[in-house]
Amino acid sequence: MALLEAVEEASLPAVLEELREAPGLLTQGVVHVQAWYRRQPHLPQPSDGKPLDEQLIRVFLRGCKHDLERTKRKIDAYFTSRGTVPALFQRRDPRGERLQRAMDILHVFPLPRLTAAGHRVTVHRMAPALVKAARAAGAGAGPPVDVGALVQLIFLVGEVRIREEPGAFAGDIFLFDFSGFAASHCAQVLANASLVRDALVAVQEAFPQRMHAIHLFNMHPAMEKILAFVKTIMKEKVRNRFHIHTTVESLHRHVPRAMLPRALGGEEDRDLAREWRRKLESYGPWAVAQDLVVADEARRPLPPPGDKQRAAAQLFGCEGSFRRLAID
């Protein structure tokens, strides 16, 4: 069975309407973005001389509802962030010891089927062994974790999804199960606040996700501080899409049980964490090669004089986001 299934035929017209995708618009957009990309001296060009990958462009176009300027800004930011935030996007071979340990701790996997409305659901949950160890240690303590590696893992799953998505989907739903997440883990996340902030900016400015909902459950009370911090960085429309659940039954009112794994009270029998681990490992050579696929800021052209983007570009690079974070 496929790791990611396409939208059902019955739901496709509604999904395309949500994405504002008229017939022929996707092909036109791909051609336009490829032509634009070739003219960008600072962006990494494919080594084989071919145009920028159509699959990547399609996912970004749909994530931006076919707004060409927004699509181009996000693709620029995508390659820019690899150089300006190396802690997130450099040295992340999933076959290496650091990412292997991260996958032992955190299971991140999209669900195969889309919801009836065409949303892709991605589960984030601690591995059962870590949950058991945390419970044995008590509510305030838990095994130490490498927060940077866990964040890298989440982004790597997102990038593999860009390359594996089989077609149109209406947006994303993220599920976070904090079973096993202790007060000591909360402290470790807050100790890495700068990295977490960079990650939250990157996911909003440099990735094509259209966040429909974020569901949190089994939250430790100390998580309130993290959630408050996260909301200061998220855009208002995303802040309003957080849902906190005290029971799995509450979650089932938003995500059908038939889609969810057994561990979350669902009916999905596949070991999706294991299957996605194998998928990530198969992308090892690609992940290593991406260390060199970054924007070259020395070659970035400035907007014309008088353009409102010029000052930001001079100071920060791609709309200022990532360089500003580095300065802060």
C-alpha positions in Angstrom: 0.0 0.0 0.0 1.1 3.6 -0.7 2.5 5.7 2.1 0.5 8.7 0.7 -2.7 8.2 -1.1 -4.2 10.7 -3.5 -7.5 12.5 -2.9 -10.6 10.5 -3.7 -12.3 11.3 -7.0 -15.5 12.4 -5.2 -13.5 15.0 -3.2 -11.2 16.3 -5.9 -13.5 19.0 -7.3 -14.0 20.6 -3.9 -10.2 20.4 -3.2 -9.4 22.1 -6.5 -11.9 24.8 -5.8 -10.3 25.4 -2.4 -7.0 25.7 -4.1 -8.4 28.0 -6.8 -7.1 25.6 -9.4 -8.8 26.1 -12.8 -8.1 23.7 -15.7 -4.6 24.4 -17.1 -3.6 26.8 -14.4 -1.1 24.3 -12.7 0.8 23.7 -16.0 0.9 27.4 -16.7 2.2 28.1 -13.2 4.9 25.5 -13.5 6.2 27.0 -16.8 6.2 30.5 -15.3 8.0 29.5 -12.1 10.6 27.5 -14.0 11.4 30.4 -16.3 11.6 32.8 -13.3 13.9 30.4 -11.4 16.4 30.2 -14.3 16.8 34.0 -14.1 17.7 34.0 -10.4 21.5 34.0 -10.1 21.5 33.4 -6.4 19.3 30.3 -6.4 20.9 26.9 -6.9 20.3 25.6 -10.4 19.9 21.9 -11.1 23.3 20.4 -11.9 22.0 18.5 -14.9 20.9 21.8 -16.6 17.2 20.8 -16.4 14.5 23.2 -15.1 13.6 23.2 -11.4 11.7 20.1 -10.4 8.1 20.2 -11.4 6.9 18.2 -8.4 8.4 20.8 -6.0 6.8 23.6 -8.0 3.4 22.0 -8.1 3.3 21.5 -4.3 4.4 25.2 -3.7 1.9 26.5 -6.2 -1.0 24.6 -4.6 0.2 25.6 -1.1 0.0 29.2 -2.2 -3.3 28.8 -4.0 -1.6 29.6 -7.3 -0.5 33.1 -6.2 2.6 33.3 -8.4 4.4 36.0 -6.5 3.9 34.3 -3.2 5.0 31.0 -4.7 8.3 32.6 -5.9 8.9 34.2 -2.5 8.4 30.9 -0.7 10.7 29.0 -3.1 13.3 31.7 -2.7 12.9 31.5 1.1 13.1 27.7 1.0 16.5 27.7 -0.6 17.6 30.7 1.4 16.8 29.2 4.8 19.1 26.2 4.1 22.1 28.6 4.3 20.8 31.1 6.9 19.5 28.5 9.3 22.0 25.6 9.0 21.0 24.2 12.3 17.7 23.2 10.7 18.7 22.1 7.2 22.4 21.1 7.2 24.1 17.8 8.2 20.9 15.8 8.5 21.6 12.4 7.1 18.8 10.2 8.3 21.2 7.2 8.2 23.5 9.0 10.6 23.7 8.4 14.4 22.1 11.8 15.4 18.9 11.4 13.2 18.7 7.7 14.0 18.5 8.6 17.7 15.9 11.3 16.9 13.8 8.6 15.2 14.1 6.4 18.2 12.6 9.2 20.3 10.1 10.9 18.1 7.8 9.3 15.6 6.7 11.6 12.8 4.5 10.2 10.1 1.8 11.4 7.7 -1.3 9.2 7.5 -1.9 7.5 4.2 -5.4 8.7 3.6 -6.7 12.2 3.3 -9.7 13.4 5.3 -13.0 13.7 3.5 -12.3 17.4 3.0 -8.9 16.5 1.5 -6.5 17.4 4.4 -3.3 15.6 5.0 -2.9 14.5 8.7 0.6 14.2 10.2 1.2 12.6 13.6 4.0 13.6 16.0 4.3 11.4 19.1 7.0 10.1 21.4 8.2 6.6 20.8 6.5 4.1 23.2 9.9 3.3 24.8 10.4 6.9 25.7 6.9 7.2 27.1 7.5 4.2 29.3 10.8 5.6 30.5 9.3 9.0 31.2 6.4 7.5 33.2 8.9 5.5 35.3 10.9 8.6 36.0 7.9 10.6 37.2 6.0 13.6 35.8 8.8 16.1 36.3 11.6 14.1 34.7 12.4 12.2 31.5 15.3 11.1 29.4 17.2 14.0 27.8 16.5 14.7 24.1 18.4 16.5 21.3 15.8 19.2 20.5 17.8 20.3 17.4 17.8 16.8 15.9 14.0 16.4 16.6 13.3 19.6 14.8 15.5 18.5 11.9 13.5 15.3 11.7 10.2 17.1 11.5 11.4 19.3 8.6 12.9 16.3 6.8 9.6 14.5 6.9 8.1 17.7 5.4 10.6 17.8 2.6 10.2 14.2 1.7 6.4 14.8 1.6 7.0 17.6 -0.9 8.6 15.0 -3.2 6.2 12.2 -2.5 2.7 13.9 -2.5 0.7 12.2 -5.3 -1.5 15.1 -6.1 -3.7 18.0 -4.8 -4.7 18.2 -1.2 -6.6 20.9 0.6 -4.2 21.6 3.5 -2.5 20.2 6.6 -3.6 18.9 10.0 -0.9 18.4 12.5 -1.4 16.1 15.6 0.9 16.3 18.5 0.6 13.6 21.2 2.6 14.7 24.2 2.4 11.4 26.1 5.8 11.0 27.8 6.7 14.6 27.4 7.9 15.7 30.9 8.6 19.0 32.6 12.3 18.4 31.9 11.6 18.2 28.2 9.7 21.5 28.3 12.7 23.1 29.8 14.9 21.7 27.1 12.7 23.1 24.4 12.6 26.6 26.0 16.4 26.4 26.3 16.5 26.1 22.5 14.0 29.0 22.0 16.1 30.6 19.3 16.1 27.4 17.2 12.4 26.8 17.8 11.7 30.4 16.7 13.7 29.9 13.5 11.8 26.7 12.8 8.4 28.4 13.2 9.4 31.2 10.9 10.7 28.7 8.3 7.5 26.6 8.3 5.4 29.7 7.7 7.6 31.6 5.2 9.6 28.9 3.4 7.3 25.9 3.2 4.1 25.3 1.2 2.0 24.1 4.2 -1.5 25.4 4.4 -2.3 24.8 8.1 -5.9 23.9 8.6 -5.6 22.8 12.2 -3.1 21.8 14.9 -4.4 19.4 17.5 -2.6 18.9 20.9 -3.4 16.3 23.4 -1.9 14.6 26.5 -0.2 18.0 27.3 1.9 18.3 30.4 1.0 21.5 32.4 4.5 22.9 31.7 3.6 22.9 28.0 1.5 26.0 28.5 4.7 28.1 28.5 5.8 26.6 25.2 2.4 27.1 23.7 2.4 30.7 24.7 5.8 31.2 23.2 4.8 29.5 20.0 1.7 31.6 19.5 3.8 34.8 19.7 5.5 33.7 16.5 2.7 32.2 14.6 0.5 34.3 12.3 -2.9 35.2 13.8 -4.9 32.9 11.5 -2.7 30.0 12.5 -2.9 30.9 16.2 -6.7 30.5 15.9 -6.3 27.0 14.6 -4.9 25.4 17.7 -7.1 22.8 19.5 -6.3 21.3 22.9 -7.8 17.9 23.7 -8.0 16.2 27.1 -9.3 12.9 25.7 -8.8 10.9 22.5 -12.5 10.9 22.0 -12.4 14.7 21.6 -9.8 14.3 18.9 -12.0 11.8 17.1 -14.6 14.5 16.5 -12.0 16.2 14.2 -10.1 13.3 12.7 -12.0 10.1 11.9 -10.9 7.0 14.0 -10.6 5.0 10.8 -7.6 7.1 9.8 -5.8 7.1 13.1 -3.3 4.5 14.3 -4.4 2.1 17.1 -2.2 3.9 19.6 -4.5 7.0 19.2 -7.7 5.0 19.5 -8.0 4.5 15.8 -8.3 1.6 13.4 -5.1 1.9 11.3 -3.0 -1.3 11.8 0.1 -0.4 9.8 3.3 0.5 11.6 3.5 3.9 9.9 6.4 5.0 12.1 8.5 2.1 10.9 7.5 2.6 7.2 8.3 6.3 7.3 11.6 5.6 9.0 12.5 3.4 6.0 11.3 6.0 3.6 13.5 8.7 5.3 16.5 6.4 5.2 16.0 5.8 1.5 16.4 9.6 1.1 19.8 9.6 2.8 21.9 10.3 -0.3 19.5 13.1 -1.3 19.6 14.6 2.2 23.4 14.7 2.2 23.5 16.3 -1.3 21.1 19.1 -0.1 23.9 20.6 2.0 25.2 22.2 -1.2 21.8 23.1 -2.6 21.5 26.6 -1.0 21.0 30.2 -2.1 24.2 32.2 -2.7 23.5 35.6 -1.0 26.5 37.2 -2.6 24.8 36.8 -6.0 21.3 37.9 -4.9 20.1 40.8 -7.1 18.6 43.8 -5.3 15.1 45.0 -6.3 15.1 48.2 -8.3 15.5 51.6 -6.5 12.3 52.7 -4.9 10.9 49.1 -4.6 9.6 48.6 -1.1 11.5 45.3 -0.9 14.9 46.9 -1.6 15.7 48.0 2.0 14.7 44.6 3.4 16.8 42.8 0.8 19.9 44.9 1.5 19.7 44.3 5.2 18.5 40.7 5.4 18.2 38.8 2.2 15.0 37.1 1.3 12.4 39.5 2.7 14.5 39.8 5.9 13.0 36.9 7.8 16.0 34.6 8.3 18.7 37.2 8.5 16.7 39.1 11.0 16.4 36.0 13.2 20.2 35.5 13.0 20.7 39.2 14.1 18.2 38.9 17.0 
